[in-house]
Amino acid sequence: AEVFREDIDPESEADAYLGMGEAYFDMRKIENAKDAYDKGLSAVKEEADSLLKFKLLIGLGCAEADLGHFDEAQNYHKKAAELAQKMNNRNEELEAILQMGNDLLLSGYPEAGLF
């Protein structure tokens, strides 16, 4: 099994973890989803700028928000917005900003997003 693991490129491994995270999230197994997203992010850390990394950051932020960890959610979503801006991907940047607004709304402080 260890030899097989060495043959997997980091992007494929991260993509598999992204899929696992999404499946766990859909099943409402949020801790499992968070762990999968985190493992995926660890695998893809070498990739400086990628859409896959963006999706993992968004997933982690959403999992943290569902767990009631709104500051952590904001941090992940902010990193995703910064990454999207760096990649010059306006659509993904707007998605991350929307998620940041959702974090504020869920936290009970929506007015914080107005300033």
N, C-alpha and C positions, 0 to 999 in steps of 0.2 A: 504494500500500500504506500509506503514511503517513496519508493521509486516512482510510482505513478504520480504522486503529489509533486515531485520535483519537475516532472515534464509539463505541468500545467503552467501556462503563462499567467502572469498576474491579472491581466485584463479579463481573461476567461474565468478565472477564479472569482474575481470581484463581480462579474456579471451573474455567475451562479448564486453568489450570496445575495445580490440584489433581488433575483427571482425568489429566493427563499424568504427574504425579508418581506417582499410584497405578499407572498402566500400566507405567511404567519400573520401579517397585518390584517389581511382580509378575514382570517379566522379569529381575529381579535386576541391573538396570543402576542401581545405587544412586547413583552420582555424578550421573547424569542426573536421577534422581528428586529428589535433594537440590537440584539447580539449579532444577528446575521448582517445587518447594515454595517455595524461596527467592524466585523471581520472583513467585509467587502472593502470598506474604506482603508483598512490596514493593508490589504492586498494591493490596492491601486495607488497607494501613497506615492509610489515612484513616478506615476504619471502626473506631471505638473498640472496640466489643464485638460480635462476631459468631460464630456457629457455624462459618462458613467459616474465619475466622481461627484458631479453635480447631483445626479439622481440619488446617490447614496447619502449625500448630505441632506437632501430634502427628506428622504425616508427617515433618517435619524432624527431630524427635527420634528417630524410628524409623530414619531413614536414617543419622543420626549414630551411633546404636548399632550398626547393621549394619557401619559402617565402623570400629568399634572406638573411636569418640570418645565415651566414656561421660560425661565431664563436660559436653560440649556437649549430649548427649542429655538429661541431667538438667536442664540449663538450659531447653531448649525445653519439656520436659514440665512443669517447674515453672511456666513462664509460661502453659502451657495450663491447668494446674490453677487458677492465680490468675484467669485469664480466666473459666473456668467458674464459679468461686466468685463473681466479680463479676456474672456473668449470672444467678446463682442457679440454676444448672443442675447439680444434684447428680449425675446420671448421668454427665455429661461430666467432672465433677470427679473422680469415682471412676475413670473410665477413665484420666485423666491420672496419678492416683496409682498405679494398677496399672502403667502404663508406667514410672514412676519406679522401682518395685520391680523390674521386668524389667531396667532399666538396671543396677541394683545387682547383680542376679543374674548378668547377662552379664559384668559387670566383674570378677567373682570376689570381690566383697565383699558378699554378701547380708546378713551380720550388721550392716552399717551401717544397714540399714533398720529394725533393731529398736530403735534408740536415739533 
